[in-house]
Structures are given as structure tokens and as C-alpha cells.
Amino acid sequence: MASNLKYSMALKNGQQDQITAKVGTSGAYDIYDGAQPAGPDTAITTQNLLATLACSSTFAPAAANGVVTANAISNGTGTAAAGAGKTATWYRLRTSAGVAVVDGTVGTSNCDLNLTSTTIAQGQTVSVSSSTYTNGQ
């Protein structure tokens, strides 16, 4: 028989709240170009770090309806690796100590992390328009 798991809302919220717990205080989003690794436990290889954006000291309020919505995310600045302009394709959410927690897609809409522009150049201001995490089961 095929799997047909269904989770209570309390469990979904609890799972999503673990993102905030794992990020802890003063986490950050590192924005990269290139191919997204298999997951946060996979080392970064040829991808370029285009920008780093600081999270609020508390990453997010408690999950509601299986969704975590990040608190304010500070603007970042394009790194030297961004050069004259490279396309951001994915991000790594990490703790202040650099421990990877979540990897996700970057875009201008309908992505895990929505930027105002996915083209990032050295010295350019990089801004986030929204970031949400959903437990769909």
C-alpha cells in the first residue's frame, strides 16, 4: 500500500518552528549563483557567494497554519564575486556560527526567498521582498 501520511496542524507548526529554533539568533541568508547542492549538509563547491543578508535577532514568529514567515531581513551588498553582475539561483540559511540549516530557491516571485532582483553586482544593494516556509503535508 502507498504511503498517505497526514499531519495535524500542531505537528506541522512544530516542525516549522524548528527552523526558527535551529537558526537561533542573528542567522543569515547567503545568496549564491550556480547549481543548488543536494541539501544544506552538502558542501559548496563552484558556486559564488553573491551577497549575505542578516536575519532579525529572532528569525520568525511562531508558525501558523504550517507556515513560517521570516521577520525583517536586512539588505545586503553584492560581493566581489558578483563582479559586474551574476544571477542568483539559490540561498543557504545559516546560523550566526555558519551552520547550514535550509537551502532553497531564489527568484523574484513564487520562490522560497523572493528578491527584488536576481541579478546581483558587486556593491549593489540586495533586498528581499518575502521569505516563507510551508509544510504542505
C-alpha positions as CSV (number, residue, x, y, z in Angstrom):
1,M,0.0,0.0,0.0
2,A,1.3,3.5,-0.8
3,S,2.1,6.0,1.9
4,N,-0.6,8.5,2.7
5,L,0.8,10.5,5.7
6,K,-1.3,13.4,7.0
7,Y,0.0,15.6,9.8
8,S,-2.0,17.5,12.4
9,M,-1.7,21.3,12.3
10,A,0.0,21.2,15.7
11,L,2.7,18.9,14.3
12,K,3.1,21.0,11.1
13,N,3.6,24.1,13.2
14,G,6.0,22.4,15.5
15,Q,8.1,21.1,12.5
16,Q,8.2,24.6,11.0
17,D,9.1,26.2,14.4
18,Q,12.3,24.1,14.3
19,I,13.6,26.3,11.5
20,T,13.5,29.3,13.9
21,A,15.0,27.2,16.7
22,K,17.8,25.9,14.6
23,V,18.7,29.3,13.0
24,G,18.8,30.8,16.5
25,T,19.8,34.5,17.0
26,S,21.4,36.5,14.2
27,G,21.3,34.0,11.4
28,A,21.8,35.0,7.8
29,Y,20.9,34.2,4.2
30,D,23.9,33.6,1.9
31,I,22.8,34.1,-1.8
32,Y,24.6,32.1,-4.5
33,D,24.7,31.5,-8.2
34,G,25.1,28.1,-9.9
35,A,23.6,24.8,-9.1
36,Q,21.9,24.3,-5.8
37,P,23.6,21.5,-3.8
38,A,21.6,18.4,-2.8
39,G,20.9,20.0,0.6
40,P,22.4,22.1,3.5
41,D,24.7,19.2,4.5
42,T,26.4,19.3,1.1
43,A,29.5,21.4,0.7
44,I,29.5,24.4,-1.6
45,T,31.9,23.9,-4.5
46,T,32.0,26.1,-7.6
47,Q,29.1,28.4,-6.6
48,N,29.8,32.1,-6.0
49,L,28.6,33.9,-2.8
50,L,26.9,36.9,-4.3
51,A,25.5,38.5,-1.1
52,T,24.8,37.9,2.6
53,L,21.7,39.3,4.2
54,A,21.3,39.3,8.0
55,C,18.2,38.0,9.7
56,S,16.4,39.6,12.6
57,S,17.7,38.5,16.0
58,T,14.6,36.3,16.2
59,F,14.3,34.6,12.8
60,A,10.5,34.3,12.8
61,P,7.4,34.3,15.0
62,A,5.7,31.0,15.8
63,A,4.4,29.2,12.8
64,A,0.7,29.5,11.9
65,N,-1.2,27.1,9.6
66,G,2.1,25.2,8.9
67,V,3.8,28.4,7.6
68,V,6.8,30.2,9.0
69,T,7.2,33.8,7.7
70,A,10.6,35.3,8.4
71,N,10.9,38.6,10.3
72,A,12.6,41.5,8.7
73,I,15.7,40.6,6.7
74,S,18.4,43.3,6.3
75,N,19.5,44.4,2.9
76,G,22.9,43.1,1.8
77,T,25.6,44.2,-0.6
78,G,26.8,42.4,-3.7
79,T,30.2,40.8,-3.0
80,A,33.4,41.0,-5.2
81,A,32.5,37.5,-6.5
82,A,29.3,39.0,-8.0
83,G,31.5,41.1,-10.4
84,A,29.6,43.1,-13.0
85,G,26.5,41.0,-12.4
86,K,25.6,37.3,-11.8
87,T,22.3,35.6,-11.5
88,A,21.3,34.5,-8.0
89,T,19.7,31.0,-8.1
90,W,19.6,29.7,-4.6
91,Y,20.3,30.5,-0.9
92,R,21.6,28.9,2.2
93,L,20.0,30.0,5.5
94,R,22.6,29.5,8.3
95,T,23.2,30.2,11.9
96,S,25.5,33.1,13.1
97,A,28.2,30.4,13.5
98,G,27.9,29.4,9.8
99,V,26.0,26.1,10.4
100,A,23.7,25.5,7.4
101,V,20.0,25.0,8.2
102,V,18.0,25.3,5.0
103,D,18.7,25.6,1.2
104,G,16.1,27.0,-1.1
105,T,15.4,28.7,-4.4
106,V,15.8,32.4,-5.2
107,G,13.6,34.4,-7.6
108,T,11.5,37.5,-7.8
109,S,8.2,35.7,-7.1
110,N,6.9,32.2,-6.2
111,C,10.2,31.1,-4.7
112,D,11.3,30.3,-1.2
113,L,13.2,33.6,-1.0
114,N,12.0,36.4,-3.2
115,L,14.5,39.1,-4.1
116,T,13.7,42.4,-5.7
117,S,16.2,41.4,-8.5
118,T,18.1,38.2,-9.1
119,T,20.9,39.9,-10.9
120,I,23.5,40.9,-8.3
121,A,26.6,43.0,-9.0
122,Q,29.5,44.0,-6.7
123,G,28.5,46.9,-4.4
124,Q,24.8,46.7,-5.4
125,T,22.1,46.7,-2.6
126,V,20.3,43.3,-2.4
127,S,16.8,43.3,-0.9
128,V,14.3,40.6,0.0
129,S,10.6,41.1,-0.7
130,S,9.4,37.9,1.2
131,S,10.5,34.6,2.7
132,T,8.2,31.9,3.8
133,Y,8.5,28.2,4.6
134,T,5.5,25.9,4.2
135,N,4.9,22.4,5.5
136,G,2.5,21.1,2.8
137,Q,1.6,17.7,4.2
